[in-house]
Amino acid sequence: MNQRLRTTILELARERGPDKTICPSDAARAIGGDDWRDLMDDARDVARSLAREGLVDVTQKGDALDPDAAWRGPIRIRIR
């Protein structure tokens, strides 16, 4: 499931481009159907991994977050 989330996050973020962001729920909804909420923690974890790899920025209120810091609240994902 994490590989599907990874692929979906990257595809959606690339489609939006570096000037726009996606929500982790966009990827969870794309592959989870009615059970998308069950995938939210995994989607956030995958986003963190992608940020560590330098493929995406994870943002909050427009500011990039440290992928190794604790996050609280809503996040957005932007392709690099």
C-alpha positions in Angstrom: 0.0 0.0 0.0 2.8 2.4 0.8 4.3 2.0 -2.7 0.8 2.8 -4.2 0.6 5.9 -2.0 4.1 6.9 -3.0 3.4 6.6 -6.7 0.1 8.4 -6.3 1.5 11.3 -4.3 4.3 11.8 -6.8 1.9 11.6 -9.8 -0.6 14.1 -8.3 2.1 16.5 -7.1 3.7 16.4 -10.6 0.4 17.1 -12.2 -0.1 20.2 -10.0 3.4 21.4 -10.5 5.9 23.1 -8.2 3.7 26.2 -7.6 0.7 24.3 -6.2 0.3 21.6 -3.5 -1.8 18.5 -2.8 -3.2 17.2 0.4 -2.2 13.7 1.6 -6.0 13.0 1.6 -5.9 13.5 -2.2 -3.7 10.4 -2.6 -5.6 8.5 0.1 -8.9 9.1 -1.6 -7.5 8.2 -5.0 -6.6 4.7 -3.9 -8.6 4.1 -0.7 -12.2 4.7 -2.0 -14.6 4.9 0.9 -12.0 3.8 3.3 -9.5 6.6 2.5 -9.4 7.9 6.1 -7.7 4.6 7.1 -4.8 5.5 4.8 -4.2 9.0 6.2 -1.4 8.1 8.7 0.3 6.1 6.0 0.0 8.9 3.4 1.6 11.4 5.9 4.4 8.9 6.6 5.0 8.4 2.8 5.1 12.2 2.4 7.7 12.4 5.1 9.8 9.8 3.4 9.5 11.6 0.0 10.6 14.8 1.7 13.6 13.1 3.2 14.6 11.9 -0.3 14.3 15.5 -1.6 11.5 14.7 -4.0 8.8 16.8 -2.4 8.4 19.6 0.2 5.9 19.1 2.9 4.5 22.5 3.9 2.3 24.0 6.5 0.9 27.5 6.0 3.2 27.8 3.0 6.4 27.1 4.9 8.5 24.0 4.3 8.6 21.6 7.2 11.6 19.6 8.5 10.8 16.0 7.5 12.5 14.9 10.8 10.5 17.2 13.1 7.2 16.4 14.7 4.2 17.6 12.7 0.9 18.8 14.0 -2.1 19.9 12.0 -2.8 19.9 8.3 0.0 19.6 5.8 0.4 20.0 2.1 2.8 18.4 -0.4 4.6 20.2 -3.2 6.7 18.6 -5.9 10.3 19.9 -6.0 
